[in-house]
Amino acid sequence: MLWLSLVLVITGLGVNGQSAQAASATITNGTNWTDTAGNPIQANSGNILKVGATYYWYGEHATNGKFDKVNVYTSTDLKNWTFGNSILTKNSATELNSSKIERPKVIYNATTKKYILWAHYENGSDYSLARVAVATSDTPDGNFTYKGSFRPLDYESRDMTVFVDTDNKAYLITASRQNNGGANNSMAIFRLTDDYTGVASLVGWVFEGAYREAPAVVKKGSKYYLFTSQASGWYPNQGGYATASSITGTWSALSPFGDPSAYATQIHSIATITGSAGTSYIYMGDRWNPLNLSDHKFIWLPLTLNDSNSTATLNWYSSWNIDAATGTVSLPTLTNHALGKPATAISTASSSATSNANDGNAQTSWAAASATWPAWWQVDLGAAKKISEVDISWFMYKGSEAYYKYKIEYSTDGINYTTIDRTTNTTYGFTTDAVSFTARYVRINMVNAVLHNNPNNWYTPTLHEVRLMGS
């Protein structure tokens, strides 16, 4: 599946009111990001590598579902990105003429002084080859020399990443197949050769039989964090992470992060940004529109790693700030007015509670007592509050994902309501609506759910979390 080293934002990447010299820049999620020339940034599912004072952002560009090129963009301030080069194209080698190159990652070998690109390789029509591809260059933004594609030690490899540890040993972590199971049924960790261009040995298996993909690794202190998604095609799902004291394991059980759709994203990289005042970790994800894959958004969110209890916390922010020079993050001052306030609903299943939808925990949920649509859930804010954003974490069922047609209804007296119609929504899993109203009562009217693989809606109206953000 197409689906992390980074912290940044750019002029044209949703930076508002910031001068080119500003130390702190605003990341605005869900917008179209452009480079310094005003062109859309085409760098999906890649990574960022810092060389000297320059950051290199690598990523893939596909046209009509087929690989076109791997691009690199450069920046010295993590705010303004300039297109550098198409370092690998479909014309770089014969077998790239009609192929898929996905999730490209570039790492540096300090011994050979080579830059090595690893990627997931497939033919142009399906995912049956399950190979990795390798290319090298003497410079970070030069034309990479294609070395070929292969299965690592003859094991299948699809969604993958590469990771260079602090001892300079490098690893390939990839969705693979074990014990005659299905595609991507387990994840494999391989040790790379000393020059990082081949696979030396199989280190071991992780998430056996769990069907995980989209791996991303980050190390903080002596703790390793391995993030993955479930396997659900182009549809978002509940992300999970495990921790270990060694890249070779033993890895902990999976824990969820974010909400049931990872805020409608799939992880592809994590950035470690160290500055004069500290270190920040940034989640970098792709938001794909399964109904139109060319409709792609970059989603970057601050990630909190807690080594003392081995936890990772990911919260949603439509916009937030990063200071690349200091390595610090600043968050918006908005308040979630719905948090912990009294809630009511059309009905409530015996196994749930209305308060589950505004308890601050996206892993709990309110569900109606039956699968009857439409249905509603409402919160009483206690007094009239100014609301500027409505964030909703919707129920997802892997394999039968749905998007929700809904209405946001608000009132100051609980009798007369104004409606914001969102029945045209086609975003799966998580929605965020910029609004501007003052209300005491806010109702989420769930009109219908549209299942991508089933014409009949068998869902029970369910909400995992409703956040009403405002001043």
C-alpha positions in Angstrom: 0.0 0.0 0.0 1.1 3.5 -0.8 1.0 5.0 2.2 8.9 9.5 8.6 12.6 12.1 9.1 10.7 15.6 9.3 9.5 18.8 10.8 8.6 21.7 8.7 6.4 23.9 6.8 6.9 26.0 3.8 5.7 29.1 2.1 2.8 27.7 0.1 2.4 24.8 2.5 -0.3 26.7 4.4 2.1 29.2 5.9 0.0 32.3 6.7 1.3 35.6 7.9 4.9 34.3 8.1 7.8 36.0 6.6 10.5 34.0 4.8 12.8 34.7 7.7 10.3 33.7 10.5 11.8 31.2 12.9 8.5 29.6 13.6 6.2 28.4 10.8 2.7 27.2 10.7 1.8 23.8 9.4 -1.8 23.7 8.0 -3.1 20.2 7.5 -5.4 19.2 4.7 -4.4 21.9 2.3 -2.6 21.7 -1.0 1.2 22.3 -0.5 3.3 24.0 -3.1 7.1 24.6 -3.6 8.8 27.9 -3.9 7.9 28.1 -7.6 4.2 27.7 -6.7 4.0 24.1 -8.1 2.3 21.2 -6.2 4.8 19.3 -4.2 5.0 15.7 -5.6 6.8 13.7 -2.9 4.5 11.0 -1.6 5.4 8.4 1.1 9.1 9.4 1.2 11.4 10.8 3.9 13.7 13.7 4.7 17.4 13.5 5.1 19.6 16.3 6.5 23.0 16.8 4.9 25.0 19.6 6.4 22.6 22.6 6.7 20.3 21.4 3.9 17.2 19.2 4.2 16.3 16.9 1.3 12.7 15.8 1.0 12.3 12.7 -1.1 9.0 11.2 -2.4 7.3 9.5 -5.2 5.2 10.9 -8.0 2.8 8.6 -9.9 0.7 9.3 -12.9 -2.5 7.3 -13.6 -1.4 4.8 -10.9 2.0 4.1 -12.4 5.4 5.3 -11.3 6.7 8.4 -13.0 9.6 9.6 -10.8 11.1 10.0 -7.4 11.5 13.7 -6.7 13.7 15.6 -4.2 13.1 19.1 -2.7 15.6 21.1 -0.7 15.4 23.6 2.1 17.8 25.2 4.5 15.1 26.4 6.9 12.4 23.7 6.8 10.0 26.4 5.6 10.7 27.0 1.9 11.1 24.0 -0.3 12.7 24.2 -3.8 12.3 21.5 -6.3 15.8 19.9 -6.8 15.7 17.0 -9.2 13.9 13.9 -10.3 16.5 11.5 -9.0 14.9 8.4 -10.4 12.5 8.2 -13.3 10.7 5.6 -15.4 13.5 6.1 -18.0 16.3 5.4 -15.5 16.2 1.7 -16.4 14.2 -0.6 -18.7 12.3 -2.3 -15.9 11.1 1.1 -14.6 9.4 1.9 -17.9 6.1 0.4 -16.7 6.3 -0.2 -12.9 5.2 0.9 -9.5 7.8 2.5 -7.2 6.3 3.2 -3.8 7.4 4.5 -0.4 11.0 5.5 -1.5 13.5 6.1 1.3 17.0 7.5 1.0 19.7 6.8 3.6 23.4 7.7 3.7 26.3 5.3 4.2 29.1 7.1 6.1 31.7 4.5 5.1 31.1 4.3 1.3 29.9 8.0 1.2 27.0 6.9 -1.0 23.3 7.8 -0.9 21.1 4.7 -1.2 17.5 4.7 -2.3 15.3 1.8 -1.3 11.7 1.4 -2.4 8.9 -1.1 -2.9 8.9 -2.3 -6.5 6.0 -3.9 -8.5 5.0 -4.3 -12.1 2.6 -1.7 -13.5 -0.6 -3.7 -13.2 -0.7 -5.5 -9.8 1.2 -6.3 -6.6 2.4 -9.9 -7.4 6.2 -9.3 -7.6 6.6 -8.1 -4.0 10.2 -6.8 -4.5 12.5 -4.1 -3.2 14.3 -1.7 -5.6 17.7 -0.2 -4.9 19.5 2.8 -6.5 22.6 4.8 -5.4 24.2 8.2 -5.9 27.4 10.1 -4.9 25.2 13.1 -4.1 21.9 13.5 -2.3 20.2 15.2 -5.3 22.0 13.6 -8.3 20.7 11.2 -10.8 20.6 7.9 -8.9 22.0 4.8 -10.6 19.4 2.0 -10.6 20.8 -1.3 -9.3 17.7 -3.5 -9.8 14.9 -5.1 -7.9 14.7 -8.4 -6.0 13.0 -10.2 -3.2 15.1 -9.9 0.0 16.5 -13.4 0.6 13.6 -14.6 -1.6 10.9 -13.3 0.8 8.1 -11.1 -0.3 8.4 -7.4 0.4 5.7 -4.8 -0.1 5.3 -1.7 2.1 8.7 -1.1 3.6 11.1 1.3 5.2 14.8 1.4 6.0 16.4 2.5 9.2 20.0 3.4 10.1 20.7 2.8 13.8 23.1 4.8 15.9 25.8 2.1 15.5 25.5 2.6 11.7 24.0 -0.8 11.1 21.0 -0.5 8.7 17.8 -2.5 8.5 14.9 -3.2 6.1 11.5 -3.5 7.8 8.9 -4.8 5.4 5.4 -6.3 5.1 6.0 -9.9 4.0 4.5 -13.4 4.0 5.2 -16.1 6.5 4.3 -19.8 6.8 2.2 -19.9 3.6 -0.1 -17.2 5.0 -1.7 -14.4 2.9 0.1 -11.5 1.4 1.4 -9.1 4.1 0.4 -11.5 6.9 3.6 -10.8 8.9 6.3 -8.2 9.0 10.0 -9.1 8.5 13.1 -7.3 9.7 16.3 -7.8 7.7 19.9 -6.6 8.4 21.4 -4.8 5.4 24.8 -5.4 4.0 27.6 -3.0 5.2 27.2 -0.9 2.1 23.4 -0.7 2.5 22.7 -2.0 -1.0 21.7 -5.5 -0.2 20.2 -7.8 2.4 22.6 -9.7 4.7 20.3 -11.7 6.9 16.8 -12.2 8.3 16.7 -10.8 11.8 13.2 -12.0 12.6 9.5 -11.6 12.4 7.1 -9.3 14.1 3.3 -8.9 14.1 3.0 -12.5 12.9 -0.3 -13.2 11.3 -1.5 -9.6 12.1 -1.5 -8.3 8.5 0.3 -5.0 9.1 1.9 -2.7 6.6 3.3 0.9 6.2 6.1 0.5 8.7 8.0 3.5 10.2 10.7 3.4 12.8 12.0 6.0 15.2 14.5 5.7 18.1 14.4 7.9 21.2 17.2 7.3 23.6 17.5 3.5 23.9 13.8 2.9 23.0 12.7 1.8 19.5 9.1 2.6 18.2 7.7 0.7 15.2 4.6 2.2 13.7 2.4 0.4 11.2 -1.1 0.5 9.8 -3.6 -2.3 9.1 -3.9 -3.6 5.6 -7.0 -2.0 4.0 -6.0 -0.9 0.5 -6.3 2.8 0.0 -8.7 3.2 3.0 -7.5 4.6 6.3 -7.6 2.5 9.5 -6.5 2.3 13.1 -2.7 2.7 13.3 -0.7 0.8 15.9 2.8 0.8 17.4 5.1 -1.4 19.3 8.2 -0.8 21.3 11.5 -2.6 22.0 14.8 -2.1 23.6 16.6 -3.4 20.4 15.7 -3.2 16.8 15.9 -6.9 16.7 13.2 -7.2 19.4 11.5 -8.5 21.4 8.7 -6.1 20.4 5.8 -5.3 22.7 2.1 -6.0 21.8 0.5 -3.4 19.5 -1.1 -0.3 21.0 -3.4 2.1 19.0 -2.4 5.6 18.2 -4.6 8.5 17.1 -8.2 7.7 16.3 -9.7 4.6 14.5 -8.6 6.0 11.1 -5.3 7.6 12.3 -7.1 10.9 11.4 -7.8 9.7 7.9 -4.1 9.0 7.2 -1.6 6.3 6.7 1.8 6.7 8.3 4.9 6.7 6.1 7.7 8.4 8.1 8.7 9.9 11.5 11.0 12.8 11.8 13.4 13.5 14.5 14.2 17.2 14.6 16.9 18.4 17.0 17.5 22.1 17.6 19.1 24.4 20.1 16.3 24.0 22.7 15.2 20.4 22.3 14.1 17.5 20.0 10.6 17.1 18.5 9.2 14.0 16.7 6.8 14.5 13.8 4.3 12.1 12.4 4.2 12.3 8.6 1.3 10.7 6.8 -0.5 10.4 3.5 -4.2 11.2 3.3 -5.5 9.3 0.2 -8.9 9.8 -1.3 -9.9 6.2 -2.3 -12.4 7.6 -4.8 -9.7 9.7 -6.5 -6.1 8.8 -5.8 -4.8 12.0 -7.4 -6.6 13.8 -4.5 -3.7 13.4 -2.0 -2.9 15.5 1.1 0.2 15.6 3.3 -0.7 15.4 7.0 2.0 16.2 9.6 1.3 16.1 13.3 3.5 16.4 16.5 4.2 13.0 18.0 4.8 12.6 21.8 7.1 9.7 22.7 7.3 8.8 26.4 10.1 6.5 27.2 9.2 6.1 30.9 6.0 4.2 30.0 6.8 3.3 26.4 3.8 5.2 24.9 3.3 7.3 21.8 0.5 9.9 21.6 -0.8 11.5 18.5 -3.5 14.2 18.6 -5.1 16.1 15.8 -4.3 19.7 15.0 -5.6 21.5 11.9 -2.7 23.9 12.3 0.3 24.1 14.6 3.8 25.6 14.7 7.3 24.3 14.5 10.6 26.1 15.0 13.2 24.1 13.2 16.1 26.1 14.6 15.1 25.4 18.2 13.5 22.0 17.6 10.4 23.0 19.5 6.7 22.8 18.7 3.9 25.2 19.8 0.2 24.2 19.7 -2.9 26.2 19.1 -4.7 27.7 22.2 -8.2 26.4 21.1 -10.4 24.7 23.7 -12.4 21.6 23.2 -15.7 22.9 24.6 -17.4 19.5 24.2 -15.0 17.6 26.5 -16.8 16.0 29.4 -20.0 18.0 29.0 -23.5 16.3 29.3 -24.5 14.4 26.2 -27.7 12.8 25.0 -28.7 10.7 22.0 -31.6 9.2 20.1 -30.8 5.9 21.9 -27.8 4.2 23.4 -26.6 0.6 23.2 -26.3 -1.2 26.5 -22.6 -1.6 26.0 -21.8 2.0 25.4 -22.5 5.5 26.9 -23.3 8.9 25.3 -20.3 10.3 27.3 -17.9 8.0 25.3 -18.2 10.4 22.3 -16.8 13.4 24.2 -14.5 11.9 26.9 -11.3 12.8 25.1 -10.5 9.1 24.3 -11.0 8.2 20.6 -10.7 4.5 21.5 -14.1 4.6 23.2 -17.4 5.1 21.4 -21.1 5.8 21.7 -23.4 3.6 19.6 -27.1 3.7 19.1 -29.3 0.9 20.3 -30.2 -0.2 16.7 -28.9 0.1 13.1 -31.7 2.6 12.3 -30.8 5.7 10.3 -30.8 8.7 10.7 -29.7 9.0 14.3 -28.4 11.8 16.5 -26.1 12.6 19.3 -26.0 15.9 21.1 -23.9 17.8 23.7 -24.9 20.6 26.0 -22.0 23.0 26.4 -23.6 24.6 29.5 -23.4 28.0 28.0 -23.1 29.6 24.6 -19.6 29.0 23.2 -17.9 30.2 20.1 -17.0 27.2 17.9 -14.5 27.4 15.0 -13.9 23.7 14.2 -15.8 20.5 14.5 -13.7 17.3 14.5 -15.4 13.9 14.3 -13.8 10.5 14.7 -16.1 8.0 12.9 -16.5 4.3 13.3 -14.4 2.2 10.9 -14.7 -1.5 10.2 -11.6 -2.8 8.3 -12.8 -4.4 5.0 -16.1 -2.5 5.1 -15.0 1.1 5.5 -17.6 3.8 5.1 -17.9 7.5 4.8 -20.7 9.3 6.6 -23.3 11.7 5.4 -24.1 14.0 8.3 -25.4 17.4 9.5 -24.0 19.6 12.2 -27.0 21.3 14.0 -26.5 24.0 16.6 -28.8 26.0 18.9 -28.6 28.5 21.7 -32.0 27.5 23.3 -32.3 23.8 22.4 -35.4 24.5 20.4 -34.4 26.4 17.3 -31.5 24.9 15.3 -29.4 26.0 12.4 -28.0 23.3 10.1 -24.6 22.9 8.4 -25.2 20.2 5.7 -22.4 17.8 5.3 -24.3 15.1 3.4 -21.9 15.6 0.5 -19.0 14.3 2.6 -16.9 11.5 1.1 -13.9 11.5 3.6 -13.5 8.2 5.4 -12.9 7.9 9.1 -12.2 11.4 10.3 -13.7 14.8 9.3 -12.8 18.3 10.3 -15.1 21.2 9.5 -14.0 24.8 9.8 -17.1 26.6 11.1 -18.1 29.9 12.8 -21.0 29.9 15.1 -22.0 30.4 18.8 -24.1 27.8 20.4 -24.9 26.0 23.7 -26.3 22.8 22.0 -24.6 21.0 19.2 -26.1 18.0 17.6 -24.5 15.5 15.1 -27.2 14.2 12.9 -26.0 11.0 11.2 -28.0 10.7 8.0 -26.4 7.7 6.4 -23.1 5.7 6.0 -21.9 4.7 2.5 -19.9 1.4 2.5 -17.4 1.1 -0.3 -17.9 -2.6 -0.9 -21.6 -3.0 0.1 -24.6 -1.1 -1.3 -26.5 -1.7 1.9 -25.6 0.2 5.1 -25.5 -2.3 7.9 -23.6 0.0 10.3 -25.0 1.0 13.7 -24.7 4.8 14.1 -21.5 5.2 16.1 -19.3 8.1 17.2 -15.8 7.6 18.6 -15.1 11.3 19.4 -16.6 14.7 18.8 -14.4 17.7 19.4 -15.9 21.2 19.3 -12.9 23.6 19.2 -13.1 27.3 19.9 -11.9 30.3 21.8 
